Amino acid sequence: MPKPTDAPPVYTASNGCPVMNPHAAQRVGENGPLLLQDFHLIDLLAHFDRERIPERVVHAKGAGAYGTFEVTDDVSDLTSAAMFNGIGKKTRCLARFSTVGGEKGSADSARDPRGFAVKFYTEEGNYDWVFNNTPIFFLRDPAKFPVFIHTQKRNPQTNLKDATMFWDYLSQNQEAIHQVMHLFSDRGTPRSFRHMNGYSGHTYKFTKPDGSFRYVQIHLKTDQGSQTLSNEEAAALASSNPDHATEDLFASIQRGEFPSWTVYVQVMTPEQAEKFKHSIFDLTKVWPQKEYPLRRFGKLTLNENPQNYFAEIEQAAFSPSHLVPGVEPSADPVLQSRLFSYPDTHRHRLGVNYHQIPANCPLRAFNPVQRDGGMRVDGNHGAEPNYQSSFRPVTYANVKNHEGHEKWVGHATNFAFRIKYPDDYEQATALWKVLARYNGQDAFVHNVAVHLCAARKEVRERTYDMFAKVDKDLGARIAKSTEDEVVKGEAEEEKKKAQPRL
């Protein structure tokens, strides 16, 4: 921010030429046509026409801030990542929180998963956590992702949100039931970004130079306490202050009330993974904490607001493929597809040189083979050879992939996870029982009913059957509550028709 004592800057055109009156336009006389030679005016309009970049296809609405990750507990037995090397070590980071399905102008209080992404500027490169506020997701087969997202957005004919296509997809792809149980509890509407947890969801690998590795999942537990909104509170905020979570994050940091999260890791050996009841690559399942307890290793604190939202948050580009030595992806097929998809959308949205944008720029990077392209602004490696030259020696770090336990041999096949109904409903049933302990079952039934009632009858009935597989009483309660909402809605429509028109 400029200081009050700073001399006021001279207003210029984009090329630096001083302009006497920014509101004036060159024209023939006082009433004649404009002149094409008026570069300032033409430049203003042309730039204005190009101000908007493509919004994210998912996670379009978001807020963010800078902060610090501090190592609190030793995990050197798990990973060689320099960022985690030494208790007390701190790493600067940028976090972005978001809703998933809504557009850029949608409400922060929407019933929707929340994105929880963090970019760490480490000495070994940028390391990104591209997490959500739920430990699982709706699908485990990546080809379903574009189809699923379409059903959570707008009907192609009406351009309206459509409860029928929303529930039609879910009732036909019932591996989503575990995530649905999270989404339609009050956990589906966090009170703010500060009052929610973050989860890797996917399985990753922590590795060491000796070839050993562990499968891991990462959890961030809010130190502010987990707080949620009721369906009615969320609807009221969508009307009164649709940007309430964005405002809350900025204002809390501005006041010096820095939000923080305690960071834990769940650990599984390769041998344990082979014996685990479910596939550790199934994104619809969690690892029971009784069997795989949380192990604390860090603290994330956000303490600095961005100076310019577009430059630092809208242009921030996170990807699960942005990893560092000591961390590797697993064979989770949804994760594997994201490794491609995220950088691909950044290249489309921000350009091939998106990594040069300051918010995305690593502390150090050297790859003289990657040259040219739109908006190259860093000198383009100057006179460095653009190939592996014998005249310009380059050193190489001793970094290699860990091949143990994952040597793949097989035929190319069209594989989709086989549907095993008991497996898919087991953890959803457990969550339904957890909601009983927190008096959350009534709210869950209500939250589903007021949304599902807008769907077509055959979709509603198929959905009742889906919930009955979680718990028979749950299916019956949702059926009754939803049909009561349908009758209520029909009565209100009849009442409107009976009212005299003025």
N, C-alpha and C positions, 0 to 999 in steps of 0.2 A: 504494500500500500504506500502511495506517495506521502511524504511528510508535509505538514502545513507550510513549512519554510521553503520547500522546493519551488523553484521557478516554474510557472505554468508552461506546459509543452506547447510548441507551435503546431497548429493544425495543418496537416498536409494531405495531399492525395496519396494513394498507395505507393507511388514511386518516389515519395519524399518531397514533391514540389509543394511549396506553401500555397494555401488557398485563402483568399481574402474573405469570402462569404460562403460558408458551406450550404446555405439555403438558396443561393442564387443559381440560375441556369442561363447559359449563353443562348441567345435567340436573335432573330432578325427583328430589330425594333422592340417595342414594348409588347406588341400583340402578335408578332410573327412566329413562325415555326422554330423549333429548337435546332441547334447546330450540332452536327455529328462530331465536330471537333472538340466538344466539351467533354474532355476525358474524365474529369472529376465526376460528373453526373452519370456518364455511361458506366464508369467503373463501380460507382455505388450501386447502381441497379443490377449490373451483371453479378456482382458479388452477393447481393441480397438474394438473387434468384438461386444461388448455389449454397446458401447457408446450411441447409438441412442435408445431413448425410443419412443413409439408410439406417433406420432404427434396428436394434437387435431383433431377430425373428422370435426369440424368446428372451426373457429377462430384460425387456425394453425399459421398464420403469425402475429406477434405482436411485440410491444415494450412497455417498462414500466419504471416507476420511483417511488420513494418514495416521500411522502409529508405529508401535514397536513390539516386536516379539522378544521375550526374554526367556532363556533357558533356566528352569528352576530345579530340574532333576536330571541326573546323568542317564543318558540313553546311548552311550558310546558302545555298549554291548550289542546294540541293535543296528546302528547305522554309522557310516563314516561321513555323513553330510557335514560339511564345515559349519553350517548354520547352527547345528546342535552340539558343537564341540566345545564343551565347557560351561559349567554352571555360572550364571550371571551374564553370559554372552548375549548381546542385544543386536537385533537386525531390524532396520527400517522397513516399513511395509505400507501398502495401500490396500484398503478394504472397500468392497462395494457390496451393498445389500440390494435385493431386488425382489419383485414379484415375477412369476414365470409367464403366465399366459396373457396378461393384459398388455395393452398398447402403452406408449410412452405417457399418455395423459390419464391412465387409469388410476383407480383409487388405491392408496397404500393398504387399505383395510380389506381388500378383496380376499375371499376364501380361495387361497392359492398357496402352493409351496413358496418358500422364500429362498432366493439365492444368497449364498454367503461365500463370497470370493475374496481371496487375499493374495496379493503379490508381494513376495519377499525379495528385496534387493540384496542378494548375497554375493560374497566374493567369488563364488563359483557360477554366477549367472542368476537370472531371475527364476524363482521357484514359486509356482502358483498352486494354491488350494482353490479348486472350483467346486465348492460344496453346496449343500442345501441345509435347510433347517429341519429336515426329516431324515432319519437314518436309512430310509429305503425309498424306492421309486415305483412308478406305475407299471414298469415293464422290464424285461430282461433280454429281449430280442431287439437289437438296434433298428432293424428294418421297420419296426412298429412306430418308431419315434415320430417321423413326420406325420403319419396318419393320426396318431394320438393327439399331437399338438393342434392339428386342424380341428379336431372335435372340441378342443378347449377354447377355440377362438370364435370366429363368426361364420354363420351360415352363408354359403356362397350366393344364395338367391336373395335372402332378406337383409344380409349384412348385419344381423342381430345375433347376440348370444343365444344359443339354442339348447335347452335342457334335454330335448329328445336325443340329439346327436351326442351330447355329453354322456348321458347314461346308456345310450345304445352301445357306444364303444365299450364302456366299463363293464356292462353286463355280458358282453361277448368275449371279453378278455379278462377273465376273472382272477388272473394272477395279480391284478391291480388292487385286489380287495384290501390287502394290508395297508397300502398307502391311502386308500379311501377311508379306512378307519382312522388314520391320523388326520386326514384332511377335513373330515366332517365332525371331528371332535372340536372343541374350542381351540385346540392346538393349531388348527387351520387358519386362525385369525390372531396372530401374535399382537400384543398391545403395541409394541414398537420393535425396531430392529435391535435395540439394546436389550430387550427382554426375551430373546430367543436363543436357542442353542444352534450350533453348526455341526454337521456330520459329513465325513468324506463319502459315506454311502458305499462307494466302490472299495474294493480291496486293492491295496498297493503292496509294494515290497520295500522294506528297509534292508539295505545290503551292506556288506563289509568287503574290504579288499581280499580277504582270505577265501572268498567264494561263498561264505555263509549268508543266509538271508532269512528273514521272517516275513510272513504275510501280516499286514497291519491295516487297521481302520482307525481313523482319527476322529476325536470328539472334542468340540469346544463347548464348555458349559458356561452360561452367562453368570457373571458374578453379581448382576443386578437382580437376580431371581427371575424365573420363568413366569411371565404374565401373559394372559390372553384376553380376548374380547368375546363377548357373547355375539350371537348372530345379529341381534338388534343393535347392540353397541357398534358393531362394525358397519352396519347399514347406515346408522346415524352419522358416523364419521365420514363415510363416503359422500354424504351430502354436505355436511357442515365444514369439513376440512379434509379433502381427499389426499392432501400431502402431509398428513399429520406425522407419519413416521419419518419422512424426510426432514420436516421441521424439527422434530424431537431430537434427532441425531445431531443436527447442526447446532441447535440451541444448547444442548447438554455440554458439548465440547466447548462452545463459546463461553459457557458459565464456569468452565474448569472442572466439570463433573465428567471425568474421562471414563467411558465405558470399558469394561474389561471382560475377558473370558479366560478361564482356566482350561488348559489344553491337555488332553489325555490321549493315550494310544492303547488300542486293544492289539494283542499279539497272538499269533498262531504259527506254530512250526509247520513245515511241509508235511511232517508225519501226522500231525493233528488234522491238517486240512484233508488228507486222504480219508480219515476216519469220521470227519464231520458229517452230521446227519443230512445237511443240505449241501449243494454246491456253493463254495465260497465265492463263486463268480455269479451268483444269482442275486441281482440287485433288489429283489423283492423280499429278501430275508435279512434278519439281523443276527449277530453273534451274541448268544446269551451272556450277559455280564457275569453271571454266577460261574460259568465255565471259563470265560475269558475276561478277567476283571480289567477295569480301567487302570491304567498306569500313568500318573501325572508326569509331565515333563516340561511344561511351559506356561507362560502367561502372555496373552495378547491384549494390548492396551491401545485405544485410539485417542490421540491427544492433539490432533492438528486438522483443522478444516481446510479444504481446498480453497485456493484463491479464485479459481475460475472453473465452474462446473464442467463446461464443454471440454476444455483442454485437458482436464485432469481426471474426470470421471466418465464423461460420455465417450471419450477417446481411449479410455483404459481398455486393454485387451488381455483377457485372462484365458489360459488354456491348460487343461490337465497334462498336455504334452510338454509344458514348460517345467522341466525337472532338473535336478542337479545330481552329481555323483553321490551315491549312497541312497538314492530313491529311484525306484523303477515301477512302471505299470505292471499290473497282473494281466492275466488272459481273460478277464471279464470282457465279454463281447461289447457291452454298451460302453464301457470305458475305452476300449480299443477304437470304437467308431468316433468317440468324442476326440480322441487324439488327432484325428484328421479334421473333423468337422469344425472345431473351434478356430484353429488358425485359418482354415479356409474361409470362414465367414469374416474374419478380421481382414483378410486380403481383399475381400469383396467390399466391406464396409469402410475400411480405412486406407486401403492401398497396400501394395506388396511390401512397402517399407514401413509398415505400421510400428515396427520395433524401434524406429528412430524417434517417434513421438516421445517427448520427455517422460510422460507417465509410464511408458513401456520400456524405456531405454535401460539396459543392464548397466551395472557399474563399469564393466569392461567387456568387450567382445571383439573378435578379430576373425573375419571370414572373407578374404579378398576374392573368393570365387563368386560370392553373392554381390553382383554389381548392378548398377543402372536401375531402371524401373521408375515409375512415377514418384514424384516428390522426394527424390534422393537429395538430401540436404546436408550430409555430413562429410563432404569431400570425396566420397565415392572411392575411398582407399587410395586416392592420389595415383602415384606411379607404381604402386605395388603390382607385381604380376598377377594376372587373373587366372592363373593355373598353378599347378604344383611345380614350381621352378627350381632348378638345380642351382640357380644363381642367387636365390633368396631363401636361405634356410629358415625353417619354421619348426619350433619344438611342439611336441605332442604329449599331452598328459596320459598317464597310464590308467585310462578309464575303459572298462570293458563291461559288457553285459554279463549277468550271472546266468549261466546256462543250466546249472544243476537243477534237477527236479522238473525242468521244463524243456525236454527234448521231444519235439513233436514229430510224429511219423503217422501218416494216414492218407486216406483218399480225400480229394475235394468232395464235399457233400453239402447239400442244402439242409442245414440243421436249424431247428428251432427247439427251444427247451420243451421237453415233454410235459404235458399237463398232468400233475398228480394232485388231485383235489385235496386229499388230507394234508399234504405238505403246504399247499397254497393257503389253506384256511387255518392252519394250526396257530400261527403267530397272530393272525387277525383275531382269533377267538381269545387268545391270551390278552390282547390289548383291550378287548371288550370287557374282560374281567377286571383289568386294571382301572378302566373308567368307572367301574362300580365302586372301587375304593375311594375315588375322588368325587363321587356324586356327579359324574359326568355323563351317565347313560341317558338321562332325560334330555340333556342338551344335544347329545349326538342324534337321537331320534328326531328331535325338532329340527335340527340343522339339515338333515337329509330330507325330511318331509317337505319343508318350505321350498326346497330346490327341485326335488323330484316331481312334485305335483304338476309342474309345467310340462312334463314329458308325455308322450302318447301312451295310451293305456297298455299296449302290448309291451312297451319298454318298461313301464312301471312294474308290471307283473313279473317280467324276467328279472328285474332288479330285486324285487321282494324275495325271489327264490335264491338269488346270490347271497343276500344277507341271512337267509335262513340256514345256509350252509355254514355260516359263522356261528350262529346260535339260533335255534328255532324261535325262541321268545323274541329275539331281536328282529327276525324277519316278520313276525306277526305284528309287533309294535310299529314297525315302519310302515307296513301295509295299512294298518288302521289310521295312523296319524296322517299319512300321505293322502289317503282317500277322503279323510275328513277335510283336509285342505282343498282337495279338488271340489268337494261339495260346496265348501265355503266360497271358493272362487266362482263357481257357477251361479251361486245365489247372488253374489255381488254383481255379476254381469247382467243377470235378469233385472236386478234393481236399477242398474244404469239404463237399461232399455226402456223400463217403465217410466223413467223420469221425463217430464215434458220438455221438449226442445224449445228454446227461446228464439 
